[in-house]
Amino acid sequence: QSVTSEEKQQNVIRKVYQQVAQRPDSFCNYLEGSVPEWGENIKLIYRHYATLYFVFAVDSQESDLGILDLIQVFVEALDKCFENVCELDLIFHADRVHYVLDEVVMGGMVLETNINSILLAIKDQGKMHSDSLTKVHADEPGSALRTRLGGDATQWTYNW
């Protein structure tokens, strides 16, 4: 079954959080059949780091230890990218978080678990991003920049 409406998705997230957050750290890190909307064949595997919970929903044939290792690699990569990852990093840089996740898993298949390869790919992506940005001289006035970009001063509005 699929969870389609936003309200249903929020209910599933709430249920998952309630189930995971109430468990002591001394308990095992997986729950089977705990999300009825996804069927009985799905289990939740999670890790708790400080105030963050990383939860993966996988089918029952996945290796619990393999997924725990995958979560560890993902969190290590995030930690290197954000220098001590926190909730705000995940919220305000969701695009970067998704890029890191895409380096590790894509289409349900594990692509890479070598942290050095993941970090190299992320570094290369960051370099390509910074190379694609137009460098503006600090002393160039805003109106000269607008003219250079093909507009006149009356067309430009600012939202900040």
Rosetta constraint file for C-alpha pairs under 8 A:
AtomPair CA 1 CA 37 HARMONIC 6.46 0.50
AtomPair CA 1 CA 38 HARMONIC 5.64 0.50
AtomPair CA 1 CA 39 HARMONIC 6.91 0.50
AtomPair CA 2 CA 37 HARMONIC 7.27 0.50
AtomPair CA 2 CA 38 HARMONIC 6.76 0.50
AtomPair CA 3 CA 8 HARMONIC 6.21 0.50
AtomPair CA 3 CA 9 HARMONIC 6.01 0.50
AtomPair CA 3 CA 37 HARMONIC 6.79 0.50
AtomPair CA 3 CA 38 HARMONIC 7.63 0.50
AtomPair CA 4 CA 8 HARMONIC 6.82 0.50
AtomPair CA 4 CA 9 HARMONIC 6.89 0.50
AtomPair CA 5 CA 9 HARMONIC 6.27 0.50
AtomPair CA 6 CA 10 HARMONIC 6.14 0.50
AtomPair CA 7 CA 11 HARMONIC 6.24 0.50
AtomPair CA 8 CA 12 HARMONIC 6.23 0.50
AtomPair CA 9 CA 13 HARMONIC 6.22 0.50
AtomPair CA 10 CA 14 HARMONIC 6.06 0.50
AtomPair CA 11 CA 15 HARMONIC 6.14 0.50
AtomPair CA 12 CA 16 HARMONIC 6.10 0.50
AtomPair CA 12 CA 35 HARMONIC 7.12 0.50
AtomPair CA 12 CA 37 HARMONIC 7.63 0.50
AtomPair CA 13 CA 17 HARMONIC 6.08 0.50
AtomPair CA 14 CA 18 HARMONIC 6.10 0.50
AtomPair CA 15 CA 19 HARMONIC 6.17 0.50
AtomPair CA 15 CA 35 HARMONIC 7.59 0.50
AtomPair CA 16 CA 20 HARMONIC 6.13 0.50
AtomPair CA 16 CA 34 HARMONIC 7.78 0.50
AtomPair CA 16 CA 35 HARMONIC 7.26 0.50
AtomPair CA 17 CA 21 HARMONIC 5.67 0.50
AtomPair CA 18 CA 22 HARMONIC 6.16 0.50
AtomPair CA 19 CA 23 HARMONIC 6.92 0.50
AtomPair CA 20 CA 46 HARMONIC 7.80 0.50
AtomPair CA 23 CA 27 HARMONIC 6.64 0.50
AtomPair CA 25 CA 48 HARMONIC 7.78 0.50
AtomPair CA 29 CA 45 HARMONIC 5.71 0.50
AtomPair CA 29 CA 46 HARMONIC 5.42 0.50
AtomPair CA 29 CA 47 HARMONIC 6.46 0.50
AtomPair CA 30 CA 43 HARMONIC 6.82 0.50
AtomPair CA 30 CA 44 HARMONIC 5.32 0.50
AtomPair CA 30 CA 45 HARMONIC 4.28 0.50
AtomPair CA 30 CA 46 HARMONIC 6.25 0.50
AtomPair CA 30 CA 64 HARMONIC 7.41 0.50
AtomPair CA 31 CA 43 HARMONIC 5.49 0.50
AtomPair CA 31 CA 44 HARMONIC 5.07 0.50
AtomPair CA 31 CA 45 HARMONIC 6.60 0.50
AtomPair CA 32 CA 40 HARMONIC 7.48 0.50
AtomPair CA 32 CA 41 HARMONIC 7.76 0.50
AtomPair CA 32 CA 42 HARMONIC 6.42 0.50
AtomPair CA 32 CA 43 HARMONIC 4.17 0.50
AtomPair CA 32 CA 44 HARMONIC 6.34 0.50
AtomPair CA 32 CA 60 HARMONIC 7.72 0.50
AtomPair CA 33 CA 39 HARMONIC 6.84 0.50
AtomPair CA 33 CA 40 HARMONIC 4.51 0.50
AtomPair CA 33 CA 41 HARMONIC 6.42 0.50
AtomPair CA 33 CA 42 HARMONIC 5.71 0.50
AtomPair CA 33 CA 43 HARMONIC 5.68 0.50
AtomPair CA 34 CA 40 HARMONIC 7.66 0.50
AtomPair CA 34 CA 42 HARMONIC 7.79 0.50
AtomPair CA 34 CA 43 HARMONIC 6.88 0.50
AtomPair CA 34 CA 44 HARMONIC 7.48 0.50
AtomPair CA 35 CA 39 HARMONIC 6.79 0.50
AtomPair CA 35 CA 40 HARMONIC 7.63 0.50
AtomPair CA 35 CA 42 HARMONIC 7.48 0.50
AtomPair CA 36 CA 40 HARMONIC 6.63 0.50
AtomPair CA 38 CA 42 HARMONIC 6.49 0.50
AtomPair CA 41 CA 59 HARMONIC 5.63 0.50
AtomPair CA 41 CA 60 HARMONIC 5.45 0.50
AtomPair CA 42 CA 57 HARMONIC 6.47 0.50
AtomPair CA 42 CA 58 HARMONIC 5.56 0.50
AtomPair CA 42 CA 59 HARMONIC 4.46 0.50
AtomPair CA 42 CA 60 HARMONIC 5.62 0.50
AtomPair CA 43 CA 57 HARMONIC 5.74 0.50
AtomPair CA 43 CA 58 HARMONIC 5.55 0.50
AtomPair CA 43 CA 59 HARMONIC 6.03 0.50
AtomPair CA 43 CA 60 HARMONIC 5.97 0.50
AtomPair CA 44 CA 55 HARMONIC 6.50 0.50
AtomPair CA 44 CA 56 HARMONIC 5.72 0.50
AtomPair CA 44 CA 57 HARMONIC 4.62 0.50
AtomPair CA 44 CA 58 HARMONIC 6.43 0.50
AtomPair CA 45 CA 55 HARMONIC 5.76 0.50
AtomPair CA 45 CA 56 HARMONIC 5.29 0.50
AtomPair CA 45 CA 57 HARMONIC 6.45 0.50
AtomPair CA 45 CA 58 HARMONIC 7.53 0.50
AtomPair CA 45 CA 64 HARMONIC 6.88 0.50
AtomPair CA 45 CA 67 HARMONIC 6.99 0.50
AtomPair CA 45 CA 68 HARMONIC 6.97 0.50
AtomPair CA 46 CA 53 HARMONIC 6.80 0.50
AtomPair CA 46 CA 54 HARMONIC 5.41 0.50
AtomPair CA 46 CA 55 HARMONIC 4.23 0.50
AtomPair CA 46 CA 56 HARMONIC 6.11 0.50
AtomPair CA 46 CA 68 HARMONIC 7.07 0.50
AtomPair CA 46 CA 71 HARMONIC 7.69 0.50
AtomPair CA 47 CA 53 HARMONIC 5.85 0.50
AtomPair CA 47 CA 54 HARMONIC 5.41 0.50
AtomPair CA 47 CA 55 HARMONIC 6.72 0.50
AtomPair CA 47 CA 68 HARMONIC 7.16 0.50
AtomPair CA 47 CA 71 HARMONIC 7.15 0.50
AtomPair CA 48 CA 52 HARMONIC 5.88 0.50
AtomPair CA 48 CA 53 HARMONIC 4.62 0.50
AtomPair CA 48 CA 54 HARMONIC 6.55 0.50
AtomPair CA 49 CA 53 HARMONIC 6.32 0.50
AtomPair CA 51 CA 87 HARMONIC 7.90 0.50
AtomPair CA 52 CA 86 HARMONIC 7.48 0.50
AtomPair CA 52 CA 87 HARMONIC 7.00 0.50
AtomPair CA 54 CA 71 HARMONIC 7.06 0.50
AtomPair CA 56 CA 67 HARMONIC 7.75 0.50
AtomPair CA 56 CA 71 HARMONIC 8.00 0.50
AtomPair CA 58 CA 62 HARMONIC 6.54 0.50
AtomPair CA 62 CA 66 HARMONIC 7.60 0.50
AtomPair CA 62 CA 67 HARMONIC 7.41 0.50
AtomPair CA 63 CA 67 HARMONIC 6.26 0.50
AtomPair CA 64 CA 68 HARMONIC 6.23 0.50
AtomPair CA 65 CA 69 HARMONIC 6.12 0.50
AtomPair CA 66 CA 70 HARMONIC 6.20 0.50
AtomPair CA 67 CA 71 HARMONIC 6.16 0.50
AtomPair CA 68 CA 72 HARMONIC 6.25 0.50
AtomPair CA 69 CA 73 HARMONIC 6.27 0.50
AtomPair CA 70 CA 74 HARMONIC 6.19 0.50
AtomPair CA 70 CA 113 HARMONIC 6.80 0.50
AtomPair CA 71 CA 75 HARMONIC 6.10 0.50
AtomPair CA 72 CA 76 HARMONIC 6.09 0.50
AtomPair CA 73 CA 77 HARMONIC 6.14 0.50
AtomPair CA 73 CA 113 HARMONIC 6.37 0.50
AtomPair CA 73 CA 114 HARMONIC 7.78 0.50
AtomPair CA 73 CA 115 HARMONIC 6.40 0.50
AtomPair CA 74 CA 78 HARMONIC 6.25 0.50
AtomPair CA 74 CA 100 HARMONIC 7.40 0.50
AtomPair CA 74 CA 101 HARMONIC 6.79 0.50
AtomPair CA 74 CA 104 HARMONIC 7.00 0.50
AtomPair CA 75 CA 79 HARMONIC 5.98 0.50
AtomPair CA 76 CA 80 HARMONIC 6.22 0.50
AtomPair CA 76 CA 115 HARMONIC 7.59 0.50
AtomPair CA 77 CA 81 HARMONIC 6.19 0.50
AtomPair CA 77 CA 100 HARMONIC 7.11 0.50
AtomPair CA 77 CA 115 HARMONIC 6.55 0.50
AtomPair CA 77 CA 118 HARMONIC 7.17 0.50
AtomPair CA 77 CA 119 HARMONIC 6.58 0.50
AtomPair CA 78 CA 82 HARMONIC 6.00 0.50
AtomPair CA 78 CA 83 HARMONIC 7.89 0.50
AtomPair CA 78 CA 85 HARMONIC 6.20 0.50
AtomPair CA 78 CA 97 HARMONIC 7.10 0.50
AtomPair CA 78 CA 100 HARMONIC 7.08 0.50
AtomPair CA 79 CA 83 HARMONIC 5.23 0.50
AtomPair CA 79 CA 84 HARMONIC 4.88 0.50
AtomPair CA 79 CA 85 HARMONIC 4.88 0.50
AtomPair CA 80 CA 84 HARMONIC 7.14 0.50
AtomPair CA 80 CA 85 HARMONIC 8.00 0.50
AtomPair CA 80 CA 119 HARMONIC 7.85 0.50
AtomPair CA 81 CA 85 HARMONIC 7.89 0.50
AtomPair CA 81 CA 119 HARMONIC 7.87 0.50
AtomPair CA 82 CA 89 HARMONIC 6.95 0.50
AtomPair CA 85 CA 89 HARMONIC 6.14 0.50
AtomPair CA 85 CA 90 HARMONIC 7.64 0.50
AtomPair CA 86 CA 90 HARMONIC 6.72 0.50
AtomPair CA 87 CA 91 HARMONIC 6.27 0.50
AtomPair CA 88 CA 92 HARMONIC 5.86 0.50
AtomPair CA 88 CA 93 HARMONIC 7.93 0.50
AtomPair CA 89 CA 93 HARMONIC 5.48 0.50
AtomPair CA 89 CA 94 HARMONIC 7.59 0.50
AtomPair CA 90 CA 94 HARMONIC 5.42 0.50
AtomPair CA 90 CA 97 HARMONIC 6.45 0.50
AtomPair CA 93 CA 97 HARMONIC 6.43 0.50
AtomPair CA 94 CA 98 HARMONIC 6.11 0.50
AtomPair CA 95 CA 99 HARMONIC 6.23 0.50
AtomPair CA 96 CA 100 HARMONIC 6.26 0.50
AtomPair CA 97 CA 101 HARMONIC 6.23 0.50
AtomPair CA 98 CA 102 HARMONIC 5.98 0.50
AtomPair CA 99 CA 103 HARMONIC 6.38 0.50
AtomPair CA 99 CA 122 HARMONIC 7.77 0.50
AtomPair CA 100 CA 104 HARMONIC 6.65 0.50
AtomPair CA 100 CA 118 HARMONIC 7.57 0.50
AtomPair CA 100 CA 122 HARMONIC 6.95 0.50
AtomPair CA 101 CA 105 HARMONIC 5.85 0.50
AtomPair CA 101 CA 106 HARMONIC 7.75 0.50
AtomPair CA 102 CA 106 HARMONIC 5.37 0.50
AtomPair CA 103 CA 111 HARMONIC 6.77 0.50
AtomPair CA 103 CA 112 HARMONIC 6.67 0.50
AtomPair CA 103 CA 118 HARMONIC 6.14 0.50
AtomPair CA 103 CA 121 HARMONIC 7.52 0.50
AtomPair CA 103 CA 122 HARMONIC 7.98 0.50
AtomPair CA 104 CA 110 HARMONIC 6.00 0.50
AtomPair CA 104 CA 111 HARMONIC 5.30 0.50
AtomPair CA 104 CA 112 HARMONIC 4.93 0.50
AtomPair CA 104 CA 113 HARMONIC 6.37 0.50
AtomPair CA 104 CA 118 HARMONIC 7.16 0.50
AtomPair CA 105 CA 109 HARMONIC 5.55 0.50
AtomPair CA 105 CA 110 HARMONIC 4.49 0.50
AtomPair CA 105 CA 111 HARMONIC 5.34 0.50
AtomPair CA 105 CA 112 HARMONIC 7.19 0.50
AtomPair CA 106 CA 110 HARMONIC 6.61 0.50
AtomPair CA 106 CA 111 HARMONIC 6.74 0.50
AtomPair CA 112 CA 117 HARMONIC 7.56 0.50
AtomPair CA 112 CA 118 HARMONIC 6.97 0.50
AtomPair CA 113 CA 118 HARMONIC 7.50 0.50
AtomPair CA 114 CA 118 HARMONIC 6.38 0.50
AtomPair CA 115 CA 119 HARMONIC 6.10 0.50
AtomPair CA 116 CA 120 HARMONIC 6.08 0.50
AtomPair CA 117 CA 121 HARMONIC 6.24 0.50
AtomPair CA 118 CA 122 HARMONIC 6.28 0.50
AtomPair CA 119 CA 123 HARMONIC 6.02 0.50
AtomPair CA 120 CA 124 HARMONIC 6.10 0.50
AtomPair CA 121 CA 125 HARMONIC 6.15 0.50
AtomPair CA 122 CA 126 HARMONIC 6.17 0.50
AtomPair CA 123 CA 127 HARMONIC 6.20 0.50
AtomPair CA 124 CA 128 HARMONIC 6.23 0.50
AtomPair CA 125 CA 129 HARMONIC 6.16 0.50
AtomPair CA 126 CA 130 HARMONIC 6.18 0.50
AtomPair CA 127 CA 131 HARMONIC 6.03 0.50
AtomPair CA 128 CA 132 HARMONIC 6.15 0.50
AtomPair CA 129 CA 133 HARMONIC 6.70 0.50
AtomPair CA 136 CA 140 HARMONIC 7.25 0.50
AtomPair CA 140 CA 144 HARMONIC 6.60 0.50
AtomPair CA 140 CA 145 HARMONIC 6.88 0.50
AtomPair CA 141 CA 145 HARMONIC 6.53 0.50
AtomPair CA 142 CA 146 HARMONIC 6.24 0.50
AtomPair CA 143 CA 147 HARMONIC 6.21 0.50
AtomPair CA 143 CA 152 HARMONIC 7.63 0.50
AtomPair CA 143 CA 153 HARMONIC 6.24 0.50
AtomPair CA 144 CA 148 HARMONIC 6.10 0.50
AtomPair CA 145 CA 149 HARMONIC 6.15 0.50
AtomPair CA 146 CA 150 HARMONIC 6.36 0.50
AtomPair CA 146 CA 151 HARMONIC 5.39 0.50
AtomPair CA 146 CA 152 HARMONIC 6.17 0.50
AtomPair CA 146 CA 153 HARMONIC 6.70 0.50
AtomPair CA 146 CA 156 HARMONIC 7.90 0.50
AtomPair CA 147 CA 151 HARMONIC 5.24 0.50
AtomPair CA 147 CA 152 HARMONIC 5.79 0.50
AtomPair CA 147 CA 153 HARMONIC 7.78 0.50
AtomPair CA 151 CA 155 HARMONIC 6.58 0.50
AtomPair CA 151 CA 156 HARMONIC 7.65 0.50
AtomPair CA 152 CA 156 HARMONIC 7.29 0.50
